[in-house]
């Protein structure tokens, strides 16, 4: 696949797609040359004072996004069903597709629209594929603000994101769970597994005892610990640690300062997982203002300390829910165009109403009476048809189960759903929505 790339990002095996010349036109390295380590060092020395961009072919097969999702999903299923002897080979196959996911996300300025919306919702494996892509995208944006040496490895977070639920495979495999072993001299694993874990339903903290985990029955709150043990010598250590911390508490993070980058990666996966899980639900339930509902609930998760507030701010800053210039239909039946996005309230931009009414600027973040009902496409009539078809397709789309209770509670989240005959307001509180048991 041909691409423009900085001289500092060159890798062995890339093929030059243009001649490298001196100022007077003398060819130094010919087009078609396969880059070796020495050639890369030479190119970097020649361009030590400039960030030179070259055209290269990285020799990777281009894969359509939908085909890539299918390949990732199939490979993940093979990993989940592999025996311990087959596991390394299955993970290698999965890993061969990971770079295709994050390569195009290295230079983004905002979260791409195709990974913040439900895509390919009628195909299998959509959640884990979108989770991996969004985690990589957020990590890429995070890296732009970090000093050298503090960046998150996009390869590592991609692999950790797609494997972060690997430990759940032992739910119906007591033999496999019983076969998990920790070597007596493996003090690092024992130390990592001394991490406190939280029961999502009871808000009670537990200390994981290694002997209980190995000898006892499957316990869902320990699924990331099972993965940490099972994936030893199969994936890099930072990937294992990211998976482990993706199900841990802030208290445990503070005890492991040397894993700062890993902890950031784990928190990014948590934000991406929460966003996509909630979005799947509101899309399936055909709720009005779906993004407002998702962001509202995520705000509560941040307030409760379940999600990292700094990384969540980064998420809000870059999520392009309503890009500038988008035509929208407001809840008061007026059409408007988005004038300015809001980094603090991404679902409530500044809009300008359109004729026949007199143009008026409305800051949706300062009013509770007007919201965006939907984005208007160029061909309004065709858009209505597409919306109808998508609703029909999504009616049978199964996502995570949600338990709803009717108790009144100060933390109530009001979700507005649009059934086929009449509108009904849900004033119910989610219970255990993001608990491991409800992730499928």
N, C-alpha and C positions, 0 to 999 in steps of 0.2 A: 504494500500500500504506500503510495507516494505521499509525502508530507513535507512541510517546511518545519525545520527544527533548529533550535539554538545549538551552536557548536558545543556548548557545555552539556548538552543532553544526548550527544552522539553515543552510540553503542557499537560494540564489535559486531560485524555482520551486516551493518547497514550498507547500502549501495548508493554511491553518489549519482545523482541524476543531472549533474551539470559539471563542467570543467572548473577546476580551481585555478585561477590565473593570478599573475602578478599585476601590478599597476600598468606595466607596459605591454600586457597581453601574453606573456609567456605562460604556458601551461605547466602548473606544478603537479597537479593530480588530475588524471583524465576521468571523464564521465564513465560510469560503469565500474569504477574501482570498488572492490569490497573493502570496507574499512577494517583495519587491524588496530590493535591497541597502540602500536607505535605511530600509525598514521593519525589517530585521534589525538595523541599527545602533541604531535607536530602541528596539527590544525589549531589546537588550543593555544600553543605557544605563539603561532603567527597572529592570532586574534586575541592576545592577552588583554589588550586595551579596549577591545570592542566586543559586543555581544553579537557576533556574526550569525546570520541565519542561512542555512543551507537547505537545498532540496535533496531529499534522500528517499530511497525505497526501503522500508523496514522488513520487506519480504514476508509480511504477514498477509494471509488471505483475508479479503474483505468479506464480512458476514453481515447480511441484512439484520436489522435490529430484531425483527420478529423471529428470524431463524436463530439468532444468537440466544434469545430467551429460551427457545426450545432446546438448544444444545446445553445451555446452563442447567435447565430444569432436569433434563434427562441425566446429565452427569451427577447432579445433586442427588437424584433418586438412587443412582448406582452407589454413591457414597453411603447413603443411609441404609442400604441393604447389604453392603459389603461386610464380609467377615473381617476379623482383625488381620488375617493374612492377605486379604485382597484390598485392604483399606488404602495403603500407600499408593497403589496403582490407580485406584478410583479417584483419589484426591488429585493426583497428577493430571489426570484427564480433565477434571473440573478446572484445575489451575490454568490449563492451556487456553481457556476462554476468558479468564479474568482480565487480562490486559486489554482485550477488545472492549471491555466495559469502561475502563478508566482512561484509556489513551486520549479520547476526545474530550475529557473533562479537565485536562491539565491547565488549559488556558481560559477557562470560562470566567465571566464577570458576574453572572447571576445564575441562579439555579435554572437549568433548562426546562422549558415548559413540558417536554415529553416525559420528564421524570417526577413532576409534581402533580400530574393528573393521572387518573386511572387509564392505562393503555392496555390493549389486548385483554380486556377484562373477561372475555369468554374463553381464554386459554389457561392451561394449568401453569402453576409456578410463577404467576405474575407478582405476587407479594415479595418473594425473595429476590427476584430479579430487580424490581424497582427499589427495594431496600438497599441492595448492593450499589446500584447506580446513585441513589441519593446520598448514601454515606460517602461515596467517593467524591461526589460533587461538593458536599459540605467540607470534607477534608481538604479539597483543593483550594476552596475559598479561605479556609482557616490558615493554610500554609502561606498564602500571600501576605498574611499579617505577622508571620513568625520569622525570627532570625534563623540563619543557617544552622542546621544541626538540631532544630526544634520542630521540624516538619513531620507530619504524619506520613508514613509510607502508604501510598495509594494502593499498592499491591497487597499490603498486609491488611488494610481495613476492608478491602474488597473481599478477600478470602474469609476474614473473620465475620463479615456481615452475612455472607451466604451460608456460613457454617455455624452461626451463633446459636441455633437451636439443635445442633447435632446431638447433644446429650439426651434429647427427648426420644431418640430411637430406642432407648433402653426401657421405655415405658412398657412395651409389650415383649421385652426380651430379657427375662430374669436370668437366663443362662449367660448372656453376654454381659449383663451387669455383674454377675458373680465372678466372671473371669477377669474383671478389671483388677490390676495389681499395681502396687507402688513398691518399688525397690526399697529395702531397708536403709540404704545409703542415700536415697533421694531426699535430702533434707529440704531442697528448694520447693519441691512439690508439697511436702508436708507443711511448710511455712505458708505457701500460697493458700492452701486449703484450710488454714486457721481463720480465714475471713468470716466475719459475721454475715449471715444471710437474713433477709426479711421475709416474713410470711405476708403476702400481699393482702390476704383477707383479714388477718387479725392485727396487723401492724406490730407484730412481736418479733424481736430479734433472736436469732438462733446462732449458736456457734457450731459450725460443721465439724463433727468428729470423724476423722478418716475411717476408723474401724466401723462406725455406724454406716457410713456411706458404702463401704465395700461389702459388708456382711448383711446389711439390712435390705428391706424391700425398696423399690423405686419410690423416691420422694421428688416431686416435680420441682420444688424450690432449689434442689441441688443439681438440676440438669446441666448447668454450665460447668459445674465441678466434674461431673461425669465426663463431659467433653474434654476438659482439661487433662484428665488422666488418660482417656482413650486416644487422644491425638498426639501424645508424646512421641517424638521422633518421626511424626508424620507431617506436621506443619511447623514452620518456624516458631520459636518461643514467643515472640511478640504477638503472633496470631493467637496462640493458645491463651496468653494472658488477657488479650482483648476480649476473647470469648468469655473467660472467667469473670472479668470485671463488668461485662455487660449485664450481669444479673446480681451485682453486688451493691452495697450501700456506700454513701459518702464517707461514713466513718472508716470503712476499710480502705478507701482511696487515700485518706490522709495518712495511713500507716505505711504507704508504699511510695515515697517521693521519687524513687528511682524509676518508677513506671509512669511518670507524668504524661509522656506522649501516648502511651498505651491507654491510660485512663481517659484522655481526651478522645481517642478513637472510640472507646467503649461508650462514652457519653454521646458521641455523634450517632452511633448505631442506635442508641436508645431513642433519640429524638426522631430519627428517620423511621424507626419501627413504629413509634407512637403515631406519627403523622400518617403513614400509609395504612395502618390498621384502622384508624378512625375514618380516613377518607373512604376506604372500602365500605365501611358500615353506612356512612351517610349517602353514598352513591347507590348502594343496594336498596336503601330505604326510600330513595327518591325524595330526599329532604330538600326544601328550599334553602337558599343561602348556605350551601354545603361547606364552603371554606370558612365562613363565619363560625359555623358550629364546630368545625375541627379546631380552629385557632382558639376559640373560647375554651374548649376543654383542655387544650394543651397549656393555655395560660394557667389553668388551675393546677395542672401537673407541675409546672414550674413553681408556682406559689407554694405547693406542698413539699417541694424539694425533691420530687421524683425525676425531674429533668434539670440539666445544668443551665443556669440562667444566662451565663455569658454566651454559651454556644447557641442557646435558643435565640438570643438577640441577633447573632450572626445569621441564623436561619431566617428570621423575620426581615432582616435588612436586605436579603438577596432573593426572597421568594417572589417571582413576578406573576402574582395572581391576576392582576389587572394592569398590563403594560400600558404605558403612556400612548394615547391615540386610540385605545380600544373603544368601540361603540358599545354602550350598555343600555339595558332597559331597567329603569328604577322601579321601586315598589309602588310609587305614585303614578305609574304608567307613562312617565315622561322618558324620552330618549335623551341620552347625554354621551359626552365623550370624556374619557379620562385625561385630565390635564397634568396631574402630578401624582406619582406614587407616594405612599407613606411607609417609611421603614418601621415606624412604631405600630401602625395599624394597616397592615398590607391589604386587608379586605375592605378598607374604608378610605379610598383615595379622594383627591380633589377632582370634582367633575364639573363640566360646563353643559348646561341643558341646551338642547337643540330645538330649532323651529318645529312646529308653528308657535310654541310659547316663546316669550322673550328670553334671550340667553341670560342665565343666572349661574354664578359660581356657587357650588355647594360643597363644603368640606364635610364629607360623610363621617369623619371621625368626631365631629362636634355635634352630630344629631343622632338621636335614636329613632326618629320617626321615618327616616328614608334609608333604604338599603338597596344594594344592587340585586335585581332579580335574576338576571342572566346576561351573558355577553351576546351581542347581536352580530351575526355574520353578514357578509356583503349581500348574499342572496337570502333575504329574510324568510321567504316562503320555503326554500330548500332547507334552510336551517331548522324550521319547525318540523319538517319531515324527518330529518336526521335525528333531532332530539327525541321524537316519538319512537323511532326505530331503536335508538340506544336504550331508552327506558324499557322497551319490551325485552331487549337482549339481556339487560341487567337484572330483570325480575327474577330470573332463575340462577343468578350468580351467587354461589355460597361463599360467605366469608366467616370471620370469627363470630362465635356466638356471644350474645350480650345478655347479661342478667339484669333486669330492671326491677327495682322495688318502688313501692308507692309512698314510702315515708317522706314527709316534708323534711327538708334539710337545708341549712344555710348554704351548702355548697351545690344546691340544685343547678343543673344545667338545662336550660330550656331549649329543646330541639323542635324545629318546625318541620313537619312532614306534610307532603301534598298527596294524599290518597286520590284515588280516581274520581270519587264523587264529591267529597267536600274536604275542606282543610280542617285538620285537628292539631291542637297544640299538645306536645308532650312536655309535661313538667316533672319528669322522672329523674331520679339520680342513678347514674351508672354505678354498678357494684362489681368490682373485679373485672372491669372491661379489659384491662391490659394484663391480667394475670396469666401466667404461663399456661394454665389449663385451657384458656380460651384461644390460644394461638394455634392455628392449624395450617 
